[in-house]
Amino acid sequence: MTTIFWLIIAILVFDFVLERVLDYLNTTRWSDQVPLELKGIYDEEKYRKQQAYSKVNHRFGMLTSSFSFLLIMAMLYFQGFALVNAWALSVSENPILSAMVFFGILILASDILNTPFSLYSTFVIEEKFGFNKTSLKTFILDKLKAWILGGLIGGGLMALIIWIYTKTGENFWLWVWLVISGFSIFMAMFYSSLIVPLFNKQTPLEDGELKSAINEFATKVGFKLDNIFVIDGSKRSTKANAYFTGLGSKKRIVLYDTLIKDMEIPELVAVLAHEIGHYKKKHIIWSLILGILQTGLMLYIFSLVIDSPELSQALGVDKAYFHIGLIAFGILYSPLSSIIGIGMNIFSRKNEYEADEFAAKNYSAEPLATALKKLSVNNLSNLRPHPAYVFVHYSHPTLLQRLNAMQKNT
């Protein structure tokens, strides 16, 4: 058990303890009565339901996170990764094939072990609180599709990365960075048209009052919008959402059918105005660029240590293997990744404020505020998370923060 082994253990323990502390801080914000700042947003009955939902998810989250923590600790202490590596090498010693078998076993085993938790979350917790619309058939088909896609896309990328590593040596990170960057741009453009249809139906928004109102606003702000789609989110949940996806001529705005059902036309246009605000403020492009830069940084650091046998030895394997080193490096890199993630969340929250301001100034603040309130209440969102939890994990400001910001800016 090397120094790197104990460093890996320390990182995992610290991360687990930190998450539990943040979870506990959130529990200190629970209340039996509707807090003063939430009056007019939650009524007494709905707030009690939200608090019950938060408590159930908190307990369930403690169970699932503890299970995952104990599982990874057992894999490390009892040299589970070395065992899986031996199985993979018994199939083939080819670096690409052995890595495919290694990750295939780990990912499939992890998914199978976590499936009971997914079933309980979907068919017990979400069902109890009136959210679940997923059938068992849909659940199983989603799993099968995810496995196939993971094998084809994830496996294909991993095979290409290892092949590049074997052919280019120490500068492999530059070529891998180019490949991953190209793939990221491709997926940003085509994800909604290639991947989403495998799980959900997307249909063009029908002509009518809503489409006319959206087109009128888009024309007003000089936004060319040819693609407005409605997705059948109600196939799995009553929760509502909307999102912007794609680049250039492939950009599209997608509305959940549950969102259309729950909101009035001015509220829907306000939500779309917020999404258009992200595009007009170039948030989509900057997020993509920052993601690509993060990937480059990670790959460069990885290239400095990948040939070190100490990484593999930390997981109980004497010889350096790309896939074993990748597992060890992933854990060692996680503190820096977490810090970068916090920075990205700060950037994302800033973007949300700017998109809200764009919608408020170019359309109207009032319907956006009522839309955000409806979304939060209907989804039983926690409107009083602890500030420390928000700082670490939230990519969006809280509802109250957004409402206060809109009030100041209008």
N, C-alpha and C positions, 0 to 999 in steps of 0.2 A: 504494500500500500504506500504509494509514493506521495510526495508533497503535493503534486497536482491533484491526486485523488482526494486528499483532505481539503484542498482548496475548493474542489468541486462540491464536496459535501457541505462546506461552510457556506458557499453561495446558495445552494439549494435550501439549506436551513434558514438562512437570513431572509431569502425571498418568501418562504412559507410563513415565517413569523411576522414579517412586515405586512403581508396580505391579511393575516388574521387580526393584526392590530388595526388596520384600516377598516376591516369588516366590523370590528368591535366599536370603533368610533362611530360608524354609521348607526349602530344599535342605540347609541346614546341620544340620537335624534328622534327616536320613536316617541309617540305621544298618544294618550287615550282620547284626547280632545283635539278638534281641528285647531291647529295653531293660528294665531291672529293673522299672519301673513298669507295664509291659505284660504281664509274666509272669502267666499265669492268665487272660489275655484273648485274646491271640494265641499260637498255637503257632508253632514255627519255620517250618513250611511255609506256613501262611497269612500270616505276617508277611512272608516273602519275596515272596509274591504281592502283598500290599498295597504294599510298597515299589516293586515293578516297576510296578504300576498308577499310583502317584504319579509315578514318573519319566516314564512314557510320557505321562501327561496334562500334566505340566510342559512337556515338549518340544513337545507339540502346542499347548498354550496359548501358548507363546512364538511359535510360527509364526502362529497365528490372530490374536493381539493385534498382532504386528508388521505383518501384512497389513492389518488394520483401520486401524492408525496411519498407514501409508504411503498408504492409500487416502484418508483424510480430509485428509492433508497435500497430496496431489496435487490433490484437489478445491479446496482453498483456494488453493494457489500458482498453479494453472493456471485459476483462476476457473471451476471446474466448476459451482458453484451458479448463477453468472450464466448459463452456457450452458443449464442445465436450466430456469432461469427464462424465458429467451428462447423455448425450446420451448413452455413452458406458455402464455406470452402469445400465441404464434402460434396456439394453439388457441382461446383466449378471453381477452379482457382483463377479463372479469368477475372481481372479486376472489375470489369463492368458487370459481368453476370453475377459474381459473388456479392457485389454491392446491391444489385437489384433484388437478389434473394434475401439479403440481410435486411434491407429496409422494408421489403414486402412482408416478411415475417413480423417485424416490429409493428408496422402500421396496422396490419390486419389483426394481430393479437390485441393491440391497444383498442382498436375499434370494437372488437367483439367484447372485450372486458367492460367497455364503457357503454355498450348498447343497453344493458338493463337500466342504467341511469337515464339515458335518453328516453327510453320507454316510459319510465316513471315520470319524468319531467313533462313529457308530452301528454300522456294519457291519464295521469293522475293530477298533477299540479295545475297544468294549463286547463285541463278539463274541469277541475273543481271551480276555477275562477272564471269559467265561461269563455276562454280564449280558443281552445283547441277545436279545429275543424279537420284535422288530419285523420284519414282512415288508416287502418293497419296496412292495407294494400299500398297506399301512397308512401307510408313510412318505409316499408320494405323496398319498394321500387327506388325511392330516394337513396337508400343505402347502396343498392346494387349499382345504380348509376354513378354514385360518388366513387365507389371502388373502381369501376371501369375507367372513369375520367382520371382518377388519381393514378391508376396504373399507366394509362396512355400518356397523359400530359406530364405528371410528376416523374414517372419512370423514364419517359423519353428525355426530359430535361436532365435528369441525373445521369443517364447514360452518356448524353452528349458532353456534359461537364467533365465526367471522368475520362472520356476519350480525349477531350482537349487537354486535360492534365497530363495524360500519358504521352501526348505528342509535342507539347510546347514547354514543359518544364516549369521553371521558376516564374516565367511571365504568363502562366496560364490564367491568372486572375484578370488580366486585361481582356483576353479573348472571351472568358466566361462573362465578364461584366458587359461586353458588347452583346453577347447572346441574350442574357437576362434582360438587359435594357430594351433590346428589340422586341423580346417577348412581352415585356410589360406594356410597351406602347401598342403592340398588336392587340393585347387583351383589353386595354383601355378603349380601343376603338371598336372592337368586335365582340366583347364579352356578352353584351346584352342581346346581340343578334345570333350568336353561335351557341353559347352555354345556357343562358336563361331559358330558351325554348325547350331544352331537354327536361326542365322541371316545371315550368309554368307557361301558360298561354299568354301571349301579348297581342292585343288587337288594337288597331288604330282607333283613336277616340272618334266616336261618331259625330257627324255634323249636328249642330244644335246650339243652344244658348251658351253652354259651357265652352265649346270649341271656339265659338265666335268671340267670346269675352277674352279667352286666352290669346287668340290671334290678334285681337285689337291691342292688347297690352304689349305683345311682342313687337308689333309694328311700331308702336309708340316709342319703345326704347331701342329700336333699331336692331332687333334680334331676329335673325332668320330662323324660323322654327317650322320645319316640314314634318317632323316626326314626334307626335304626341301619342303615347301608347297607354293602354289600360292593362294591368296585369291582374290575374286572378288570385290575388293574395288570400281571398276567402277560402281557397282550396285547403289551406293549412291553418289559418288563424283569423280571428276577428280583429287583430291588431292592424293598424293602418300606417301607411308611410308613402313617401314619394321620393324620387331620386333623379339626379341628372347623370347621364353616362355618355361616353363616346367623345370623339374629337372631330373637328372639322365637319365634313358633310355627314359623318356618321353619328353626330350628336343627337341625342333623343332625351325627352323627358318622359318618365314613367310614373303613372299614378296607380296606386292600389285601388281595386274596386271597392274595398272597404272604406277608403278615404272619400271617394265620390259619394258613397252611401251616407256617410256621417256628416258631411259638410255642405254648406250653402255655396253657391257659385262665387260670391265675392271672396269667401275664405279659400276656396280652391285656387282662384286666380292669385291670391296673396301668397299661397304656398308655392305656386309656380314662379311668381315674381322673385321669391327668395332663391329658388334654384337657378333662375336666370341670372340673379345677382352673382352667384358663384362663378358663372361663366364670364360675365362682363368684367368681374374683378380679377379674372385670370387665376382663380384659386385652383382650378382643375389642373392647369399646366404646371403651376408652382408645386403642387402636391406631388405630381408625377416626377418633376425634376428632383425634388428633395428625396423622394424615395429611391430614385436611381443613384443619387450621390451617396445615400446611406449604404446601398448595396455595394458600391465601389469601395467604400471605406472598409466594410466588413470583409470583402474578398481580398483586399490588399493585406489586411492584418492576418487573415487566414493563410495567405500565401507565405508569410514569414515563418509560420510554425508547422505547416502541414507535413513536412518531412521529418519532424521531430518524433522519434520513437516514444518519447515521454508521454505524449498525448494518448497513444494506444496503450502504453503500459499502465496508465492511470485507470483504464477500464479492463485491465487483466489480460491484455494481449501483448505478447513480447515484440512482435514485428509491427512496423508502421504500416497501417492500411488507411487509404483515403477515407473510407466510410466510417471507420472507428475514430479517426482523428476529427472528422466532421462532428460526430456526436459530442466528443469531449470539448472541442472548440465552441460548439453551440452553447454549452453550459457556461464555460469560462467567459464567453463574450456577452452573456445575458445582462450583467450589471451595466455595461456600456450601452447595450441595446435598450435597457429600461430608461436610462438617462436620456437617450435620444428620443425614445418614445414620449417621455414627459414633455420634451421640447416640441415635438410634433403635435401633441395635444394642445399646448399653449398656442401654437400657430393655428391649429384647427379652430379653437374657440374664438380666436381673433377673426378668422374668416367668417364664422357664423354671425358674429356681431355685424360685420360689414355687409353680409348678404341680407340680414334683417333690416339694416339701415337703407340699403338699396330698395328693398321692397316697400318699406314705409314711405320713403321719399318719392318713389316713382309710381307707387300705387296707393296704398293706404296702410297705416299702422293698425287701425282698429280691427279689420278682418283678419290680419295676420296674428294679432294677439289672441283673438277668440279661437282661431284655428289651432294655435299652439296649445291653448288651454284644453280644447277638446281632445287633441292628440294625447296630451299628458294624462288627462282623467280617464279617457277610454282605455288607455294602455296601462292604467294603474301605476303610473310612473312615480318614483320617489322624488318628491319636489323639495325635500330638505336633506340631501346627502351632506355628510360632513365635508367641510372645505378641503381637508387633507385628501379625502377620497376623490373629490372632484379634481384636485390638482394633479393627482397621479394618473387617474383613469379616464376622466371625461374628455371626449373629443368635442362635445357641445357644452356650452354654458347651461346652467340650470334654467328652468322656466322663469323663475323669479328674476334671475340676473338678466335674462333676455328682455323681459317685460320692463324692468327698470331702465335698461339701456335704451330701449325704444322710446320710453317716456321722456328721457333726457334729450334724445336726438330729434324729437319732433315737436 
